[in-house]
Amino acid sequence: MVFLNGQVIGVCRNPVKFVQEFKKLRRRGNIGEFVSINYDDNRKAINIASDYGRLTRPLIIVENGIPKVTEKHIEELVRTF
């Protein structure tokens, strides 16, 4: 089952692929950066959260064991603040 902010919105036959594709869309900017998704294997449920006012935490994306964030990104953040 697929839940959006706690409400059932559908079902999915391949939840792992769905979550992977969803994250790709978010990383490309097609889905808001504050929308989160996870797959709960125990409940066989995909949870998507987009509630207003949710606290979010920064995450570092890692592909093939290599962080996507670079030293240049960190330097840009430091200059911004």
N, CA, C and O atoms as a GROMACS GRO file, in nm:
protein
  324
    1MET      N    1   0.084  -0.118   0.000
    1MET     CA    2   0.000   0.000   0.000
    1MET      C    3   0.089   0.124   0.000
    1MET      O    4   0.202   0.122   0.050
    2VAL      N    5   0.036   0.231  -0.056
    2VAL     CA    6   0.108   0.358  -0.061
    2VAL      C    7   0.028   0.459   0.022
    2VAL      O    8  -0.092   0.478   0.000
    3PHE      N    9   0.096   0.522   0.116
    3PHE     CA   10   0.034   0.621   0.204
    3PHE      C   11   0.093   0.759   0.175
    3PHE      O   12   0.214   0.772   0.158
    4LEU      N   13   0.008   0.859   0.169
    4LEU     CA   14   0.050   0.999   0.159
    4LEU      C   15  -0.002   1.070   0.282
    4LEU      O   16  -0.123   1.086   0.300
    5ASN      N   17   0.089   1.114   0.366
    5ASN     CA   18   0.053   1.180   0.492
    5ASN      C   19  -0.048   1.099   0.573
    5ASN      O   20  -0.140   1.153   0.633
    6GLY      N   21  -0.027   0.967   0.573
    6GLY     CA   22  -0.109   0.877   0.653
    6GLY      C   23  -0.236   0.826   0.586
    6GLY      O   24  -0.304   0.741   0.643
    7GLN      N   25  -0.268   0.876   0.467
    7GLN     CA   26  -0.389   0.833   0.396
    7GLN      C   27  -0.351   0.738   0.282
    7GLN      O   28  -0.256   0.764   0.209
    8VAL      N   29  -0.424   0.631   0.267
    8VAL     CA   30  -0.399   0.536   0.158
    8VAL      C   31  -0.433   0.604   0.026
    8VAL      O   32  -0.542   0.659   0.008
    9ILE      N   33  -0.337   0.599  -0.069
    9ILE     CA   34  -0.363   0.656  -0.201
    9ILE      C   35  -0.349   0.554  -0.312
    9ILE      O   36  -0.381   0.583  -0.428
   10GLY      N   37  -0.301   0.433  -0.278
   10GLY     CA   38  -0.289   0.332  -0.383
   10GLY      C   39  -0.210   0.211  -0.339
   10GLY      O   40  -0.176   0.195  -0.221
   11VAL      N   41  -0.180   0.128  -0.436
   11VAL     CA   42  -0.099   0.009  -0.414
   11VAL      C   43   0.012   0.008  -0.518
   11VAL      O   44   0.005   0.076  -0.620
   12CYS      N   45   0.115  -0.072  -0.489
   12CYS     CA   46   0.231  -0.076  -0.578
   12CYS      C   47   0.283  -0.219  -0.584
   12CYS      O   48   0.294  -0.286  -0.481
   13ARG      N   49   0.314  -0.265  -0.703
   13ARG     CA   50   0.364  -0.402  -0.719
   13ARG      C   51   0.513  -0.414  -0.693
   13ARG      O   52   0.560  -0.520  -0.651
   14ASN      N   53   0.589  -0.308  -0.717
   14ASN     CA   54   0.734  -0.312  -0.698
   14ASN      C   55   0.776  -0.192  -0.612
   14ASN      O   56   0.823  -0.092  -0.666
   15PRO      N   57   0.758  -0.202  -0.481
   15PRO     CA   58   0.782  -0.087  -0.394
   15PRO      C   59   0.926  -0.037  -0.392
   15PRO      O   60   0.950   0.083  -0.382
   16VAL      N   61   1.022  -0.128  -0.401
   16VAL     CA   62   1.163  -0.085  -0.398
   16VAL      C   63   1.194   0.001  -0.520
   16VAL      O   64   1.256   0.106  -0.507
   17LYS      N   65   1.151  -0.043  -0.637
   17LYS     CA   66   1.174   0.035  -0.759
   17LYS      C   67   1.098   0.168  -0.754
   17LYS      O   68   1.150   0.271  -0.796
   18PHE      N   69   0.976   0.165  -0.703
   18PHE     CA   70   0.897   0.288  -0.691
   18PHE      C   71   0.971   0.391  -0.607
   18PHE      O   72   0.982   0.507  -0.646
   19VAL      N   73   1.023   0.348  -0.492
   19VAL     CA   74   1.094   0.440  -0.402
   19VAL      C   75   1.221   0.492  -0.471
   19VAL      O   76   1.251   0.610  -0.461
   20GLN      N   77   1.295   0.405  -0.539
   20GLN     CA   78   1.416   0.447  -0.609
   20GLN      C   79   1.384   0.553  -0.715
   20GLN      O   80   1.453   0.655  -0.724
   21GLU      N   81   1.280   0.529  -0.794
   21GLU     CA   82   1.242   0.624  -0.900
   21GLU      C   83   1.192   0.755  -0.840
   21GLU      O   84   1.221   0.862  -0.894
   22PHE      N   85   1.118   0.746  -0.732
   22PHE     CA   86   1.069   0.866  -0.663
   22PHE      C   87   1.187   0.952  -0.618
   22PHE      O   88   1.186   1.074  -0.637
   23LYS      N   89   1.288   0.889  -0.559
   23LYS     CA   90   1.406   0.962  -0.512
   23LYS      C   91   1.482   1.025  -0.627
   23LYS      O   92   1.535   1.135  -0.614
   24LYS      N   93   1.488   0.956  -0.741
   24LYS     CA   94   1.553   1.015  -0.859
   24LYS      C   95   1.480   1.142  -0.902
   24LYS      O   96   1.543   1.243  -0.932
   25LEU      N   97   1.347   1.135  -0.904
   25LEU     CA   98   1.269   1.254  -0.941
   25LEU      C   99   1.292   1.368  -0.843
   25LEU      O  100   1.302   1.484  -0.884
   26ARG      N  101   1.299   1.337  -0.715
   26ARG     CA  102   1.322   1.440  -0.614
   26ARG      C  103   1.460   1.503  -0.633
   26ARG      O  104   1.475   1.625  -0.622
   27ARG      N  105   1.560   1.421  -0.660
   27ARG     CA  106   1.697   1.472  -0.678
   27ARG      C  107   1.709   1.558  -0.802
   27ARG      O  108   1.793   1.648  -0.806
   28ARG      N  109   1.626   1.532  -0.903
   28ARG     CA  110   1.626   1.616  -1.024
   28ARG      C  111   1.544   1.742  -1.007
   28ARG      O  112   1.544   1.829  -1.094
   29GLY      N  113   1.473   1.753  -0.895
   29GLY     CA  114   1.393   1.872  -0.870
   29GLY      C  115   1.249   1.862  -0.916
   29GLY      O  116   1.175   1.960  -0.909
   30ASN      N  117   1.207   1.743  -0.965
   30ASN     CA  118   1.069   1.726  -1.009
   30ASN      C  119   0.972   1.709  -0.893
   30ASN      O  120   0.851   1.729  -0.908
   31ILE      N  121   1.024   1.673  -0.777
   31ILE     CA  122   0.946   1.658  -0.654
   31ILE      C  123   1.015   1.744  -0.549
   31ILE      O  124   1.138   1.746  -0.543
   32GLY      N  125   0.938   1.814  -0.468
   32GLY     CA  126   0.994   1.904  -0.368
   32GLY      C  127   1.096   1.837  -0.276
   32GLY      O  128   1.081   1.720  -0.239
   33GLU      N  129   1.198   1.912  -0.241
   33GLU     CA  130   1.307   1.858  -0.159
   33GLU      C  131   1.263   1.820  -0.018
   33GLU      O  132   1.332   1.744   0.048
   34PHE      N  133   1.152   1.872   0.028
   34PHE     CA  134   1.105   1.842   0.163
   34PHE      C  135   1.002   1.731   0.168
   34PHE      O  136   0.944   1.703   0.274
   35VAL      N  137   0.977   1.666   0.055
   35VAL     CA  138   0.888   1.551   0.051
   35VAL      C  139   0.974   1.427   0.077
   35VAL      O  140   1.072   1.404   0.007
   36SER      N  141   0.936   1.349   0.178
   36SER     CA  142   1.016   1.230   0.210
   36SER      C  143   0.939   1.104   0.174
   36SER      O  144   0.816   1.102   0.167
   37ILE      N  145   1.016   0.998   0.152
   37ILE     CA  146   0.957   0.868   0.117
   37ILE      C  147   1.040   0.759   0.181
   37ILE      O  148   1.162   0.769   0.190
   38ASN      N  149   0.973   0.654   0.226
   38ASN     CA  150   1.044   0.536   0.273
   38ASN      C  151   0.955   0.414   0.252
   38ASN      O  152   0.833   0.425   0.238
   39TYR      N  153   1.020   0.299   0.252
   39TYR     CA  154   0.948   0.173   0.238
   39TYR      C  155   0.964   0.095   0.366
   39TYR      O  156   1.076   0.067   0.409
   40ASP      N  157   0.854   0.061   0.427
   40ASP     CA  158   0.853  -0.019   0.550
   40ASP      C  159   0.829  -0.164   0.509
   40ASP      O  160   0.716  -0.204   0.481
   41ASP      N  161   0.937  -0.242   0.508
   41ASP     CA  162   0.929  -0.381   0.462
   41ASP      C  163   0.843  -0.466   0.555
   41ASP      O  164   0.776  -0.559   0.510
   42ASN      N  165   0.843  -0.435   0.684
   42ASN     CA  166   0.762  -0.512   0.779
   42ASN      C  167   0.612  -0.496   0.752
   42ASN      O  168   0.537  -0.593   0.755
   43ARG      N  169   0.571  -0.373   0.724
   43ARG     CA  170   0.429  -0.345   0.697
   43ARG      C  171   0.394  -0.355   0.550
   43ARG      O  172   0.278  -0.347   0.512
   44LYS      N  173   0.498  -0.372   0.466
   44LYS     CA  174   0.479  -0.373   0.320
   44LYS      C  175   0.408  -0.245   0.276
   44LYS      O  176   0.310  -0.248   0.202
   45ALA      N  177   0.461  -0.131   0.326
   45ALA     CA  178   0.397  -0.002   0.299
   45ALA      C  179   0.500   0.101   0.256
   45ALA      O  180   0.610   0.108   0.310
   46ILE      N  181   0.461   0.182   0.159
   46ILE     CA  182   0.539   0.298   0.118
   46ILE      C  183   0.478   0.419   0.186
   46ILE      O  184   0.357   0.442   0.177
   47ASN      N  185   0.561   0.496   0.256
   47ASN     CA  186   0.514   0.615   0.326
   47ASN      C  187   0.573   0.739   0.260
   47ASN      O  188   0.695   0.754   0.251
   48ILE      N  189   0.486   0.827   0.214
   48ILE     CA  190   0.528   0.954   0.157
   48ILE      C  191   0.475   1.063   0.250
   48ILE      O  192   0.358   1.064   0.286
   49ALA      N  193   0.564   1.154   0.288
   49ALA     CA  194   0.524   1.262   0.379
   49ALA      C  195   0.554   1.396   0.315
   49ALA      O  196   0.665   1.423   0.270
   50SER      N  197   0.451   1.480   0.311
   50SER     CA  198   0.468   1.615   0.256
   50SER      C  199   0.398   1.719   0.344
   50SER      O  200   0.373   1.831   0.300
   51ASP      N  201   0.368   1.680   0.467
   51ASP     CA  202   0.296   1.769   0.559
   51ASP      C  203   0.368   1.903   0.574
   51ASP      O  204   0.491   1.909   0.577
   52TYR      N  205   0.291   2.007   0.584
   52TYR     CA  206   0.345   2.140   0.608
   52TYR      C  207   0.401   2.147   0.750
   52TYR      O  208   0.339   2.098   0.844
   53GLY      N  209   0.518   2.208   0.764
   53GLY     CA  210   0.575   2.230   0.896
   53GLY      C  211   0.653   2.114   0.953
   53GLY      O  212   0.694   2.118   1.069
   54ARG      N  213   0.675   2.007   0.872
   54ARG     CA  214   0.754   1.896   0.922
   54ARG      C  215   0.900   1.937   0.936
   54ARG      O  216   0.952   2.013   0.855
   55LEU      N  217   0.964   1.886   1.038
   55LEU     CA  218   1.108   1.906   1.051
   55LEU      C  219   1.178   1.806   0.961
   55LEU      O  220   1.142   1.689   0.958
   56THR      N  221   1.277   1.852   0.890
   56THR     CA  222   1.356   1.764   0.805
   56THR      C  223   1.502   1.778   0.842
   56THR      O  224   1.542   1.878   0.901
   57ARG      N  225   1.579   1.680   0.808
   57ARG     CA  226   1.721   1.686   0.838
   57ARG      C  227   1.798   1.673   0.708
   57ARG      O  228   1.753   1.608   0.614
   58PRO      N  229   1.914   1.735   0.703
   58PRO     CA  230   1.993   1.722   0.580
   58PRO      C  231   2.050   1.581   0.570
   58PRO      O  232   2.092   1.523   0.670
   59LEU      N  233   2.051   1.528   0.451
   59LEU     CA  234   2.107   1.397   0.425
   59LEU      C  235   2.214   1.408   0.318
   59LEU      O  236   2.206   1.494   0.231
   60ILE      N  237   2.312   1.323   0.326
   60ILE     CA  238   2.414   1.317   0.222
   60ILE      C  239   2.383   1.195   0.136
   60ILE      O  240   2.375   1.082   0.186
   61ILE      N  241   2.367   1.218   0.008
   61ILE     CA  242   2.338   1.111  -0.085
   61ILE      C  243   2.468   1.038  -0.117
   61ILE      O  244   2.569   1.100  -0.150
   62VAL      N  245   2.465   0.906  -0.106
   62VAL     CA  246   2.583   0.823  -0.135
   62VAL      C  247   2.546   0.727  -0.246
   62VAL      O  248   2.447   0.655  -0.237
   63GLU      N  249   2.628   0.726  -0.352
   63GLU     CA  250   2.608   0.632  -0.462
   63GLU      C  251   2.736   0.552  -0.480
   63GLU      O  252   2.845   0.608  -0.492
   64ASN      N  253   2.723   0.421  -0.482
   64ASN     CA  254   2.838   0.332  -0.496
   64ASN      C  255   2.944   0.359  -0.391
   64ASN      O  256   3.064   0.350  -0.418
   65GLY      N  257   2.900   0.392  -0.271
   65GLY     CA  258   2.992   0.414  -0.160
   65GLY      C  259   3.063   0.548  -0.161
   65GLY      O  260   3.151   0.572  -0.079
   66ILE      N  261   3.026   0.637  -0.254
   66ILE     CA  262   3.091   0.768  -0.266
   66ILE      C  263   2.988   0.877  -0.242
   66ILE      O  264   2.886   0.883  -0.310
   67PRO      N  265   3.015   0.967  -0.143
   67PRO     CA  266   2.921   1.078  -0.118
   67PRO      C  267   2.912   1.170  -0.239
   67PRO      O  268   3.013   1.201  -0.303
   68LYS      N  269   2.791   1.214  -0.269
   68LYS     CA  270   2.772   1.308  -0.380
   68LYS      C  271   2.814   1.450  -0.342
   68LYS      O  272   2.845   1.531  -0.429
   69VAL      N  273   2.815   1.480  -0.212
   69VAL     CA  274   2.859   1.612  -0.166
   69VAL      C  275   3.012   1.617  -0.173
   69VAL      O  276   3.081   1.521  -0.138
   70THR      N  277   3.062   1.731  -0.219
   70THR     CA  278   3.207   1.747  -0.233
   70THR      C  279   3.256   1.858  -0.140
   70THR      O  280   3.177   1.930  -0.079
   71GLU      N  281   3.385   1.869  -0.131
   71GLU     CA  282   3.446   1.976  -0.051
   71GLU      C  283   3.400   2.112  -0.103
   71GLU      O  284   3.380   2.205  -0.025
   72LYS      N  285   3.384   2.125  -0.235
   72LYS     CA  286   3.338   2.250  -0.295
   72LYS      C  287   3.199   2.286  -0.242
   72LYS      O  288   3.173   2.403  -0.213
   73HIS      N  289   3.109   2.188  -0.230
   73HIS     CA  290   2.975   2.213  -0.176
   73HIS      C  291   2.984   2.268  -0.033
   73HIS      O  292   2.916   2.364   0.002
   74ILE      N  293   3.068   2.206   0.047
   74ILE     CA  294   3.084   2.250   0.186
   74ILE      C  295   3.137   2.393   0.190
   74ILE      O  296   3.088   2.474   0.268
   75GLU      N  297   3.235   2.423   0.108
   75GLU     CA  298   3.291   2.560   0.104
   75GLU      C  299   3.184   2.662   0.064
   75GLU      O  300   3.179   2.771   0.120
   76GLU      N  301   3.100   2.626  -0.033
   76GLU     CA  302   2.991   2.716  -0.074
   76GLU      C  303   2.894   2.741   0.040
   76GLU      O  304   2.847   2.853   0.058
   77LEU      N  305   2.862   2.637   0.116
   77LEU     CA  306   2.772   2.652   0.231
   77LEU      C  307   2.834   2.744   0.335
   77LEU      O  308   2.766   2.830   0.389
   78VAL      N  309   2.961   2.726   0.363
   78VAL     CA  310   3.029   2.810   0.463
   78VAL      C  311   3.028   2.955   0.419
   78VAL      O  312   3.007   3.044   0.502
   79ARG      N  313   3.051   2.980   0.292
   79ARG     CA  314   3.049   3.119   0.241
   79ARG      C  315   2.910   3.181   0.251
   79ARG      O  316   2.897   3.301   0.272
   80THR      N  317   2.807   3.099   0.237
   80THR     CA  318   2.670   3.148   0.241
   80THR      C  319   2.634   3.198   0.381
   80THR      O  320   2.560   3.295   0.395
   81PHE      N  321   2.688   3.133   0.483
   81PHE     CA  322   2.654   3.172   0.620
   81PHE      C  323   2.767   3.252   0.673
   81PHE      O  324   2.762   3.296   0.788
   0.00000   0.00000   0.00000
